[in-house]
Amino acid sequence: MRDIVAHLRTKGAIELGAHSACQYNHPLMSSSPTNRANVAQRVPRRHAWLGVVLLALAPLWLLGIFDRGLWTPDEPREADIAWRMSQQAERAIPHLAELPFLEKPPLTYWLSGASIAALGDSADGARLPNLLYALIIITATGTLAARMAGRDAARVAALIAGSALLSYRVTIWLAPDAALLAGSAVALLGAYTGYTAPAGARKFWGYTLMHAGAAFGFMAKSAPGWLVPGLALLTLIAWDRRWAELRRWELYAGAALQALIIGPWILAVAGTSGGAESLRVFFWDNLAGRFTALAASPGHDYALGHINWWGKYLVELPVYLLPWTFLAAAALVRAASKLRGKSRSPGSPLAAAPWRFALCACLPFLGLLSLAATARDVYAAPALLGIAVLVALWASALPHNASRLDEACLRITRFLVALIACLFAVVLAILAAVETQLIMIAADLTVAAAVLALTLTALRRGAALQRSKEYAASIAATYTAYAVAFGATALVVLPVIDRWQDLGLLAQRIQRDCPAGELAVLDPDETTIAMLDHRLRTAFTALSPPPHESARAVADWFRAHGAQACLLVLLPGHAPGDVSRLIGRWYPLESPGDGAAAALAAAGSARIGIRYELPQGRRYALMSAAPR
């Protein structure tokens, strides 16, 4: 993967090479009727958009999924659970180290575990199913947009859904959110198909597809798999006052499919030791506990983590949508204007029904999330599917009536991509400044210059296409500029971040340095637990006393286990590295200190023996018994 070289030709072609360059004319960016005719001859027109979008998104997917290690947050934990799943006999409940992990159903761990069992335990093997999720996401989202407004809308929706910052991060991240996003995309496609189809077989199959996607999403991340399509459909029914839709048999017939998928797993969990308690955590603590404080089981009080505040998702939404923020804003303005006007014919890209559904697929879900007690950006990822379709409808409407605001938002988006490319170039220049080898310095600066040159070339092409009223092709040219800038920068930056995130190296050193005695870990977080368990199965005892009793609890531990025992403590902040030292020349950075380890040493409960640090990464201290 790191031999891939991506660059852009002036006519909008993307070249990708794996040790040798492969060139093709990018149909998304071409405004030539002759070229379009040639494309139509090579690929059936009905499905041409999917192949083109797959080729366009492939560089981002391959880099993000297969060209990096396991990164915090979450990926070390998810990798350990998947690795355990590949080996455990009873697979109804995932396990983190030796403990049941009751936050999410096991679908993603089954798939990642099967991949690990077949291909070996590696980051690439664990994330291989993410490629399947990505394919499902853009296929379902593009198909939904195509049924609403045609092939150009399909291309735009698929590109937005595959490259917007939050949806891209979720797609490439080793976590259940990627499978939830895939299930939500399928469910939304089925909901729209069933809702707009006449009574009979087509409506039945549409709603059955909705149930299949909802079941897939549920088995990935529980109730959100139901909430995304359910809220969209119920809101649309209320908006259109089509209450009779709730009485149609086709809407409920597919529920049997959900029962066949979800029911056996629930029965398997119920049959395990402590099954009733596990089901309570799965379906009460982990769901209702996200919205309000509960008398939850120990370790499952989810309302205490990731505290939400009203309006958080709306304030952060512009960041989630980068670099397409201004296109989404223009689409929302057009939607408000469109829905105030008269509806056109149902098959027209200006018809009101698709706009209503796109709004129902994003806004109600964001509103519900705003009421929750907990909040993380990844929770909002399914809402971006509706926004992607909304942008596609807006792009389809532009040839009919492009306003000055629409034109301005297209120009601002190109400026934003140029700004992002400049930031990428600055990052590359910083990495060049901390390098010691001349050849690496030259390589970093060369890539930085190439990023700027190729990005600006593509953006100029996008401006020309906009002047020619080729709006979908202009958006594709802007995407190409962003993809080239991101891909070229990632080839240089990802190996550097891998060195900052190499927790496996720390785990091996800790296991080597504490071979004879027992190991305890003070207040371990899930990342620390996974780090010690993954592949190594390092035995340890978790010490989690109240803060005011930590010194006494640690002293008692050492008295009980002797002088050979060790205590691992996570130190606050991040370790220094070449980048932070460079920045510190102009902006002095405070030392994070030793936190709890310093307090234990001051109290005479233990002493710091060995420190472990990753550059720009985590810090740990291995403590031993204090001398008497």
C-alpha positions as CSV (number, residue, x, y, z in Angstrom):
1,M,0.0,0.0,0.0
2,R,2.8,2.5,0.7
3,D,4.0,2.1,-2.8
4,I,0.7,3.6,-4.1
5,V,1.2,6.9,-5.8
6,A,-1.9,9.0,-6.6
7,H,-1.9,12.0,-8.9
8,L,-4.3,13.9,-10.9
9,R,-4.3,14.7,-14.6
10,T,-5.7,18.0,-15.9
11,K,-8.7,16.2,-17.5
12,G,-9.7,14.7,-14.2
13,A,-8.1,11.3,-14.5
14,I,-6.9,9.5,-11.4
15,E,-3.8,7.3,-11.6
16,L,-3.2,4.6,-9.0
17,G,-0.3,2.3,-8.9
18,A,0.7,-0.6,-6.7
19,H,4.4,-0.7,-7.7
20,S,3.4,0.3,-11.3
21,A,1.0,3.1,-12.4
22,C,-2.4,2.3,-13.8
23,Q,-4.3,5.1,-15.6
24,Y,-7.8,5.7,-16.5
25,N,-10.1,8.6,-17.5
26,H,-12.3,9.5,-14.6
27,P,-15.9,9.6,-15.9
28,L,-17.1,11.5,-12.8
29,M,-15.1,14.5,-13.9
30,S,-15.5,14.3,-17.7
31,S,-17.8,16.8,-19.4
32,S,-17.1,15.2,-22.8
33,P,-20.2,13.5,-24.4
34,T,-17.9,11.3,-26.4
35,N,-16.1,10.1,-23.2
36,R,-19.5,9.4,-21.6
37,A,-20.6,7.4,-24.5
38,N,-17.4,5.3,-24.4
39,V,-18.0,4.7,-20.7
40,A,-21.6,3.6,-21.4
41,Q,-20.3,1.1,-24.0
42,R,-17.9,-0.4,-21.5
43,V,-20.3,-0.6,-18.5
44,P,-24.0,-1.0,-18.4
45,R,-25.4,2.5,-17.9
46,R,-27.7,1.4,-15.1
47,H,-24.8,0.3,-12.9
48,A,-22.0,2.5,-14.2
49,W,-22.1,4.9,-11.3
50,L,-21.3,2.2,-8.8
51,G,-18.1,1.1,-10.5
52,V,-16.9,4.6,-11.0
53,V,-17.5,5.5,-7.3
54,L,-15.8,2.3,-6.2
55,L,-12.7,3.3,-8.1
56,A,-12.8,6.8,-6.8
57,L,-13.2,5.8,-3.1
58,A,-10.8,2.8,-3.2
59,P,-7.6,4.8,-2.4
60,L,-9.2,6.2,0.8
61,W,-10.6,2.9,1.9
62,L,-7.4,0.9,1.2
63,L,-5.3,3.4,3.1
64,G,-7.6,3.8,6.0
65,I,-8.4,0.1,6.5
66,F,-5.2,-1.8,5.5
67,D,-2.3,0.7,5.8
68,R,-2.2,1.4,9.5
69,G,-2.1,-0.3,12.9
70,L,-4.5,-0.3,15.8
71,W,-5.2,3.2,17.1
72,T,-6.8,4.6,20.2
73,P,-9.6,5.2,21.0
74,D,-11.3,1.9,20.9
75,E,-9.4,-0.1,18.2
76,P,-7.1,-1.9,20.7
77,R,-10.1,-2.9,22.7
78,E,-12.1,-4.0,19.7
79,A,-9.1,-6.0,18.3
80,D,-8.7,-7.9,21.6
81,I,-12.4,-8.8,21.7
82,A,-12.3,-10.0,18.1
83,W,-9.1,-12.0,18.8
84,R,-10.8,-13.6,21.8
85,M,-13.9,-14.3,19.7
86,S,-11.8,-16.2,17.2
87,Q,-10.7,-18.6,19.9
88,Q,-13.6,-18.9,22.4
89,A,-16.0,-21.8,22.1
90,E,-19.1,-20.0,23.4
91,R,-19.7,-17.1,21.1
92,A,-23.0,-15.6,22.2
93,I,-21.2,-13.0,24.5
94,P,-18.0,-11.2,23.5
95,H,-15.1,-11.0,26.0
96,L,-12.6,-8.4,26.8
97,A,-9.7,-10.3,28.4
98,E,-11.5,-12.8,30.7
99,L,-14.5,-10.6,31.3
100,P,-17.8,-10.5,29.4
101,F,-18.2,-7.4,27.3
102,L,-21.9,-6.6,27.4
103,E,-22.0,-3.2,25.6
104,K,-22.8,-4.5,22.1
105,P,-24.2,-7.6,20.3
106,P,-21.5,-9.8,18.7
107,L,-22.0,-9.4,14.9
108,T,-18.9,-7.4,14.2
109,Y,-16.8,-9.6,16.6
110,W,-18.1,-12.7,14.8
111,L,-17.0,-11.3,11.4
112,S,-13.7,-9.9,12.6
113,G,-13.0,-13.0,14.6
114,A,-13.7,-15.2,11.5
115,S,-11.4,-13.0,9.5
116,I,-8.6,-13.3,12.1
117,A,-9.1,-17.1,12.2
118,A,-8.7,-17.3,8.5
119,L,-6.0,-14.7,7.8
120,G,-4.1,-14.5,11.1
121,D,-4.2,-12.0,14.0
122,S,-3.4,-8.6,12.5
123,A,-4.9,-5.1,12.2
124,D,-5.6,-5.8,8.5
125,G,-7.3,-9.1,9.2
126,A,-9.5,-7.6,12.0
127,R,-10.5,-4.7,9.7
128,L,-11.2,-6.8,6.6
129,P,-15.0,-6.8,7.2
130,N,-14.9,-3.0,7.1
131,L,-14.4,-3.2,3.4
132,L,-17.6,-5.1,3.2
133,Y,-19.4,-2.5,5.3
134,A,-18.0,0.3,3.0
135,L,-19.3,-1.4,-0.1
136,I,-22.8,-1.8,1.5
137,I,-22.9,1.8,2.6
138,I,-22.1,3.4,-0.7
139,T,-24.2,0.8,-2.7
140,A,-27.3,1.3,-0.6
141,T,-26.9,5.1,-0.3
142,G,-26.2,5.5,-4.0
143,T,-29.1,3.3,-5.0
144,L,-31.4,5.3,-2.8
145,A,-30.3,8.5,-4.4
146,A,-30.6,6.9,-7.9
147,R,-34.2,6.0,-7.3
148,M,-35.0,9.5,-6.2
149,A,-33.1,11.5,-8.8
150,G,-31.0,9.4,-11.2
151,R,-27.4,8.3,-11.8
152,D,-25.8,11.7,-11.2
153,A,-27.5,11.9,-7.8
154,A,-26.2,8.4,-7.1
155,R,-22.6,9.4,-7.7
156,V,-22.8,12.4,-5.5
157,A,-24.6,10.7,-2.6
158,A,-22.1,7.8,-2.7
159,L,-19.1,10.1,-2.7
160,I,-20.4,12.2,0.1
161,A,-21.3,9.2,2.2
162,G,-17.9,7.6,1.6
163,S,-15.7,10.6,2.1
164,A,-17.3,13.0,4.7
165,L,-15.0,13.1,7.7
166,L,-17.2,11.3,10.2
167,S,-18.7,8.7,7.9
168,Y,-15.2,7.9,6.5
169,R,-13.7,7.6,10.0
170,V,-16.5,5.3,11.1
171,T,-16.2,3.2,7.9
172,I,-12.4,2.5,8.4
173,W,-12.5,2.2,12.2
174,L,-12.5,-1.2,13.9
175,A,-15.7,-0.7,15.9
176,P,-19.4,-1.8,15.6
177,D,-20.3,1.6,14.2
178,A,-19.2,0.7,10.7
179,A,-21.6,-2.3,10.6
180,L,-24.4,-0.1,12.1
181,L,-23.8,2.4,9.3
182,A,-24.1,-0.3,6.7
183,G,-27.3,-1.7,8.2
184,S,-28.8,1.8,8.5
185,A,-28.0,2.5,4.8
186,V,-29.8,-0.7,3.7
187,A,-32.7,-0.1,6.1
188,L,-33.2,3.5,4.7
189,L,-33.2,2.2,1.2
190,G,-35.8,-0.4,2.1
191,A,-38.0,2.1,4.0
192,Y,-38.1,4.5,1.0
193,T,-38.7,1.7,-1.5
194,G,-41.6,0.2,0.6
195,Y,-43.1,3.6,1.4
196,T,-43.2,4.8,-2.2
197,A,-44.2,1.5,-3.8
198,P,-47.8,0.5,-4.5
199,A,-49.4,-2.2,-2.4
200,G,-48.2,-5.6,-3.3
201,A,-44.9,-7.5,-3.9
202,R,-42.7,-4.4,-4.4
203,K,-43.9,-2.8,-1.1
204,F,-43.4,-6.1,0.7
205,W,-39.8,-6.6,-0.6
206,G,-39.0,-3.0,0.2
207,Y,-40.1,-3.2,3.8
208,T,-38.5,-6.6,4.1
209,L,-35.2,-5.0,3.0
210,M,-35.8,-2.4,5.7
211,H,-36.2,-5.2,8.3
212,A,-33.0,-7.0,7.1
213,G,-31.0,-3.8,7.4
214,A,-32.4,-3.0,10.8
215,A,-31.6,-6.5,12.0
216,F,-28.0,-6.2,10.7
217,G,-27.7,-2.9,12.5
218,F,-29.2,-4.3,15.7
219,M,-26.8,-7.2,15.8
220,A,-24.0,-4.7,15.4
221,K,-24.9,-2.1,17.9
222,S,-28.3,-2.8,19.4
223,A,-31.3,-0.4,19.3
224,P,-29.8,2.3,17.0
225,G,-30.2,-0.3,14.2
226,W,-34.0,0.1,14.6
227,L,-34.0,3.8,15.5
228,V,-32.5,5.2,12.3
229,P,-35.1,3.7,9.8
230,G,-37.9,3.7,12.4
231,L,-37.6,7.4,13.1
232,A,-37.3,8.2,9.4
233,L,-40.3,6.3,8.4
234,L,-42.6,7.3,11.3
235,T,-41.7,11.0,10.9
236,L,-42.4,10.8,7.1
237,I,-45.8,9.1,7.8
238,A,-46.7,11.8,10.3
239,W,-45.5,14.5,7.9
240,D,-47.5,13.2,5.0
241,R,-50.4,12.1,7.3
242,R,-50.5,8.7,5.6
243,W,-51.6,6.9,8.8
244,A,-53.0,4.1,6.7
245,E,-49.4,3.0,5.9
246,L,-49.2,1.8,9.5
247,R,-52.0,-0.7,8.8
248,R,-50.4,-2.3,5.8
249,W,-49.4,-6.0,6.2
250,E,-46.3,-5.4,4.0
251,L,-44.8,-3.2,6.7
252,Y,-44.8,-5.9,9.4
253,A,-44.3,-9.1,7.4
254,G,-40.5,-8.6,7.4
255,A,-40.5,-8.6,11.2
256,A,-40.3,-12.4,11.0
257,L,-36.9,-12.1,9.4
258,Q,-35.7,-10.0,12.4
259,A,-37.0,-12.6,14.8
260,L,-35.1,-15.3,12.9
261,I,-31.9,-13.3,13.0
262,I,-32.0,-11.8,16.5
263,G,-34.1,-14.4,18.4
264,P,-31.5,-17.3,18.4
265,W,-28.8,-14.9,19.8
266,I,-31.1,-13.8,22.6
267,L,-31.9,-17.4,23.4
268,A,-28.2,-18.2,23.4
269,V,-27.4,-15.4,25.8
270,A,-30.2,-16.4,28.1
271,G,-28.8,-19.9,28.2
272,T,-25.4,-18.8,29.4
273,S,-24.4,-18.6,33.1
274,G,-25.8,-15.3,34.3
275,G,-27.8,-14.9,31.1
276,A,-30.7,-12.9,32.7
277,E,-28.2,-10.4,34.1
278,S,-26.4,-10.2,30.7
279,L,-29.7,-9.5,28.9
280,R,-30.5,-6.8,31.4
281,V,-27.2,-5.1,30.8
282,F,-27.5,-5.5,27.0
283,F,-31.1,-4.1,26.8
284,W,-31.5,-1.8,29.8
285,D,-28.3,-0.5,31.2
286,N,-26.7,0.0,27.8
287,L,-29.8,1.6,26.2
288,A,-31.8,3.5,28.8
289,G,-28.5,4.2,30.6
290,R,-27.3,6.3,27.7
291,F,-30.2,8.7,28.2
292,T,-30.4,8.9,32.0
293,A,-28.6,7.8,35.2
294,L,-29.7,4.4,36.3
295,A,-29.0,2.1,39.3
296,A,-26.9,0.0,36.9
297,S,-24.7,-3.0,37.4
298,P,-21.2,-2.3,38.6
299,G,-19.1,-1.1,35.7
300,H,-22.1,-0.5,33.5
301,D,-23.1,3.0,34.5
302,Y,-22.9,4.5,31.0
303,A,-24.3,7.9,31.9
304,L,-21.1,8.8,33.6
305,G,-19.0,8.7,30.4
306,H,-18.9,11.1,27.4
307,I,-21.2,13.7,29.0
308,N,-23.6,15.3,26.5
309,W,-24.8,18.9,26.4
310,W,-27.8,20.3,24.4
311,G,-26.9,21.2,20.9
312,K,-23.6,19.3,20.9
313,Y,-24.3,17.4,17.7
314,L,-25.6,20.5,15.8
315,V,-22.6,22.5,16.8
316,E,-20.2,19.8,15.7
317,L,-22.1,18.8,12.6
318,P,-20.1,21.2,10.3
319,V,-16.9,19.3,11.3
320,Y,-18.5,15.9,10.8
321,L,-19.4,16.9,7.2
322,L,-16.0,18.2,6.1
323,P,-15.1,18.9,3.4
324,W,-18.8,19.0,2.3
325,T,-20.1,21.3,5.0
326,F,-21.1,24.2,2.7
327,L,-22.8,21.8,0.2
328,A,-24.9,20.4,3.0
329,A,-25.8,24.0,4.1
330,A,-26.9,24.8,0.6
331,A,-28.9,21.6,0.4
332,L,-30.7,22.4,3.6
333,V,-31.6,25.9,2.3
334,R,-32.8,24.4,-1.0
335,A,-34.9,21.8,0.9
336,A,-36.6,24.5,3.0
337,S,-37.4,26.5,-0.1
338,K,-38.5,23.4,-2.0
339,L,-40.9,22.2,0.7
340,R,-42.5,25.6,0.9
341,G,-43.3,25.5,-2.8
342,K,-45.5,23.3,-4.9
343,S,-44.6,19.6,-5.4
344,R,-43.5,18.5,-8.9
345,S,-44.2,15.1,-10.5
346,P,-43.0,12.2,-8.3
347,G,-40.3,11.1,-10.8
348,S,-38.7,14.6,-11.0
349,P,-35.5,15.4,-9.0
350,L,-37.5,18.4,-7.8
351,A,-40.3,16.4,-6.3
352,A,-41.0,17.0,-2.6
353,A,-41.2,13.4,-1.4
354,P,-37.4,12.6,-1.8
355,W,-36.5,15.8,0.0
356,R,-38.9,15.0,2.9
357,F,-37.4,11.5,3.3
358,A,-33.8,12.8,3.2
359,L,-34.7,15.3,6.0
360,C,-36.5,12.6,8.0
361,A,-33.5,10.3,7.7
362,C,-31.2,12.8,9.5
363,L,-32.9,15.4,11.6
364,P,-35.1,13.3,13.9
365,F,-32.2,11.0,14.7
366,L,-29.9,14.0,15.5
367,G,-32.7,15.4,17.7
368,L,-33.0,12.2,19.7
369,L,-29.3,12.0,20.2
370,S,-29.3,15.5,21.6
371,L,-31.6,14.2,24.4
372,A,-29.2,11.5,25.5
373,A,-27.0,11.8,28.6
374,T,-24.0,10.5,26.7
375,A,-22.5,11.8,23.4
376,R,-19.8,10.7,21.1
377,D,-19.3,12.0,17.5
378,V,-19.6,8.5,16.1
379,Y,-23.1,8.1,17.3
380,A,-24.2,10.7,14.7
381,A,-22.7,8.9,11.7
382,P,-26.1,7.4,10.5
383,A,-27.5,10.9,10.2
384,L,-24.9,11.6,7.5
385,L,-26.6,9.1,5.2
386,G,-29.7,11.3,5.0
387,I,-27.5,14.4,4.5
388,A,-25.6,12.7,1.7
389,V,-28.8,12.0,-0.1
390,L,-30.0,15.6,0.5
391,V,-26.8,16.9,-1.1
392,A,-27.4,14.6,-4.0
393,L,-30.9,15.9,-4.5
394,W,-29.6,19.5,-4.4
395,A,-26.9,18.7,-7.0
396,S,-29.6,17.2,-9.2
397,A,-31.7,20.3,-8.9
398,L,-28.8,22.7,-9.8
399,P,-29.1,22.4,-13.6
400,H,-32.8,23.5,-13.3
401,N,-32.3,26.5,-11.1
402,A,-28.8,27.2,-9.5
403,S,-29.0,30.2,-7.2
404,R,-26.2,32.6,-6.3
405,L,-26.0,30.9,-3.0
406,D,-25.5,27.5,-4.6
407,E,-22.8,28.8,-6.9
408,A,-21.1,30.4,-3.9
409,C,-21.2,27.2,-1.8
410,L,-19.5,25.3,-4.6
411,R,-16.7,27.9,-4.7
412,I,-16.3,27.9,-0.9
413,T,-16.1,24.1,-0.9
414,R,-13.2,24.3,-3.3
415,F,-11.5,26.9,-1.2
416,L,-12.1,24.7,1.9
417,V,-10.4,21.8,0.1
418,A,-7.5,24.0,-0.9
419,L,-7.2,25.1,2.8
420,I,-7.2,21.4,3.9
421,A,-4.5,20.7,1.3
422,C,-2.4,23.5,2.7
423,L,-2.8,22.1,6.3
424,F,-1.7,18.7,5.0
425,A,1.4,20.4,3.4
426,V,2.2,22.1,6.8
427,V,2.0,18.7,8.5
428,L,4.4,17.2,6.0
429,A,6.7,20.2,6.4
430,I,6.7,19.6,10.2
431,L,7.6,16.0,9.7
432,A,10.4,17.0,7.4
433,A,11.7,19.4,10.0
434,V,12.1,16.7,12.6
435,E,13.7,14.2,10.2
436,T,17.4,13.5,10.4
437,Q,18.0,11.7,7.1
438,L,18.3,14.0,4.1
439,I,16.4,11.6,1.8
440,M,13.4,11.5,4.1
441,I,13.4,15.3,4.3
442,A,13.4,15.5,0.5
443,A,10.7,13.0,0.3
444,D,8.4,14.8,2.7
445,L,8.9,18.1,1.1
446,T,8.3,16.6,-2.4
447,V,5.0,15.1,-1.3
448,A,4.0,18.4,0.2
449,A,4.7,20.2,-3.0
450,A,2.9,17.5,-5.0
451,V,-0.2,17.7,-2.8
452,L,-0.5,21.5,-3.4
453,A,0.2,21.3,-7.1
454,L,-2.2,18.4,-7.8
455,T,-4.9,19.7,-5.6
456,L,-4.9,23.1,-7.2
457,T,-5.0,21.5,-10.7
458,A,-8.1,19.5,-9.8
459,L,-9.8,22.5,-8.2
460,R,-9.2,24.6,-11.3
461,R,-10.8,21.8,-13.3
462,G,-13.8,21.9,-10.9
463,A,-14.1,25.6,-11.3
464,A,-14.2,25.2,-15.1
465,L,-16.8,22.5,-14.9
466,Q,-19.0,24.7,-12.6
467,R,-18.8,27.5,-15.2
468,S,-20.0,25.0,-17.8
469,K,-22.9,24.1,-15.6
470,E,-21.6,20.6,-15.1
471,Y,-22.3,20.6,-11.4
472,A,-22.1,16.9,-10.6
473,A,-18.8,16.7,-12.4
474,S,-17.6,19.8,-10.6
475,I,-18.3,18.1,-7.2
476,A,-16.4,15.1,-8.4
477,A,-13.4,17.2,-9.4
478,T,-13.5,18.7,-5.9
479,Y,-13.6,15.2,-4.4
480,T,-10.7,14.2,-6.5
481,A,-8.6,17.1,-5.2
482,Y,-9.5,16.1,-1.7
483,A,-8.7,12.4,-2.3
484,V,-5.3,13.2,-3.8
485,A,-4.4,15.5,-1.0
486,F,-5.5,13.1,1.7
487,G,-4.1,10.0,0.1
488,A,-0.6,11.4,-0.6
489,T,-0.4,12.8,2.9
490,A,-1.6,9.6,4.5
491,L,1.2,7.6,2.8
492,V,3.7,9.6,4.8
493,V,1.8,10.3,8.0
494,L,0.2,6.9,8.8
495,P,3.6,5.1,9.5
496,V,4.5,8.0,11.8
497,I,1.3,7.7,13.8
498,D,1.7,3.9,13.9
499,R,4.9,4.5,15.9
500,W,3.0,6.7,18.3
501,Q,0.3,4.0,18.8
502,D,2.4,0.8,19.1
503,L,0.8,-0.5,22.3
504,G,1.9,-4.0,21.5
505,L,5.5,-3.0,22.0
506,L,4.7,-1.6,25.4
507,A,2.8,-4.8,26.4
508,Q,5.8,-6.9,25.4
509,R,8.2,-4.8,27.5
510,I,5.9,-4.8,30.5
511,Q,5.5,-8.6,30.4
512,R,9.3,-9.0,30.1
513,D,10.1,-6.6,33.0
514,C,7.7,-8.3,35.4
515,P,8.3,-12.1,34.8
516,A,8.6,-13.5,38.3
517,G,6.1,-11.7,40.5
518,E,2.4,-10.9,40.1
519,L,1.2,-7.8,38.3
520,A,-1.5,-5.4,39.4
521,V,-2.9,-2.4,37.4
522,L,-4.3,0.6,39.1
523,D,-7.7,1.7,37.7
524,P,-7.1,0.1,34.3
525,D,-9.0,1.5,31.4
526,E,-10.2,-0.7,28.6
527,T,-7.3,0.2,26.3
528,T,-4.8,-0.9,29.0
529,I,-6.7,-4.2,29.6
530,A,-6.7,-5.0,25.9
531,M,-3.0,-4.0,25.5
532,L,-2.0,-6.5,28.2
533,D,-4.3,-9.3,27.0
534,H,-4.1,-9.2,23.2
535,R,-1.9,-12.1,22.0
536,L,0.0,-12.1,25.4
537,R,-2.7,-13.0,27.9
538,T,-0.7,-11.2,30.6
539,A,-2.2,-12.1,33.9
540,F,-2.9,-9.1,36.2
541,T,-5.1,-8.0,39.0
542,A,-7.2,-4.8,38.6
543,L,-7.0,-2.5,41.7
544,S,-9.8,0.1,41.7
545,P,-10.0,1.6,45.2
546,P,-11.5,5.0,45.9
547,P,-9.0,7.7,45.2
548,H,-8.5,8.5,48.9
549,E,-7.7,4.9,49.7
550,S,-5.3,4.2,46.8
551,A,-2.2,4.5,48.9
552,R,-3.4,2.0,51.5
553,A,-4.7,-0.5,48.9
554,V,-1.4,-0.5,47.0
555,A,0.6,-0.9,50.2
556,D,-1.6,-3.9,51.2
557,W,-1.2,-5.4,47.7
558,F,2.6,-5.3,48.0
559,R,2.5,-6.7,51.5
560,A,0.4,-9.6,50.3
561,H,2.4,-10.5,47.2
562,G,6.0,-9.8,48.2
563,A,8.8,-7.8,46.8
564,Q,8.6,-9.4,43.3
565,A,5.2,-8.0,42.7
566,C,4.7,-5.1,40.3
567,L,2.1,-2.3,39.8
568,L,1.4,-0.7,36.5
569,V,0.0,2.9,36.5
570,L,-1.1,4.9,33.5
571,L,0.5,8.3,33.7
572,P,-1.4,11.4,32.6
573,G,-0.9,13.2,29.3
574,H,1.3,12.2,26.4
575,A,5.0,11.5,26.2
576,P,7.2,14.0,24.4
577,G,8.3,13.4,20.8
578,D,10.1,15.1,18.0
579,V,7.0,17.0,17.0
580,S,6.1,18.2,20.4
581,R,9.8,19.2,21.0
582,L,9.8,21.2,17.8
583,I,6.6,23.0,18.7
584,G,7.9,23.6,22.2
585,R,10.6,25.9,20.8
586,W,7.9,28.5,20.1
587,Y,5.1,27.4,22.5
588,P,6.5,25.8,25.6
589,L,4.5,22.8,26.7
590,E,4.0,21.9,30.3
591,S,5.2,18.5,31.6
592,P,2.1,16.4,32.5
593,G,3.7,15.0,35.6
594,D,3.3,11.5,37.1
595,G,-0.2,11.8,38.5
596,A,-1.2,8.9,40.7
597,A,2.2,7.3,40.5
598,A,3.8,10.4,42.1
599,A,1.1,10.4,44.8
600,L,1.8,6.7,45.6
601,A,5.6,7.4,45.8
602,A,5.0,10.4,48.0
603,A,2.9,8.3,50.4
604,G,5.6,5.6,50.6
605,S,3.3,2.9,49.2
606,A,5.5,2.2,46.1
607,R,8.3,3.5,44.1
608,I,8.6,4.2,40.4
609,G,11.0,1.6,38.8
610,I,10.6,1.7,35.0
611,R,8.9,4.2,32.7
612,Y,7.3,3.3,29.3
613,E,6.6,5.9,26.8
614,L,5.5,6.0,23.1
615,P,6.5,9.3,21.3
616,Q,3.5,11.5,21.3
617,G,1.6,8.6,22.9
618,R,0.8,6.9,26.1
619,R,2.9,6.8,29.3
620,Y,3.1,4.1,32.0
621,A,5.1,3.6,35.1
622,L,5.9,0.1,36.5
623,M,6.1,0.5,40.3
624,S,7.6,-1.8,42.9
625,A,7.3,-2.1,46.7
626,A,8.7,0.8,48.6
627,P,11.7,-0.1,50.8
628,R,10.9,-0.4,54.4
